[in-house]
């Protein structure tokens, strides 16, 4: 590999979203921005879809629980669903 991003166009499948996951601070946003840049795709950081209450909780060092994640995941679902 030459260190350059290569996108293979297959002609039979339209990629709508790549979802990059990993632990906090591992570089998900940095890698995702690079992946989105070459083909000119939009970049969305899932952290931007947390409701203010979750952001405040996480800023205090408290991770979100399942009930906190529900509205966040619903927002992400709406984003992905609206892209069709």
Phi, psi and omega in degrees: 000140184265009179082004179254147180283129179239126179251120179266124178267122184262337178083354182240359183213129177261118178281124180261321183212144163249134176245118182255125182237157178171175181289162180303133175079012184271356178103017181304312183294317180299313180294318182296321178298320178294317180298324182280333188295310186300310179279358179078028180279157173288148176245131176234130175263120184302332178299332180289351183258001176289139173294156182307325180297321178293318180300315179297318180298312181293325177297333177273006178083013181256120180289150177293146175261182184301321180291330175290324184286336184303307179294328178295312179294324176297320177297317178294320177300317179298317179301310183294317181295326182283354182275357183277000000 
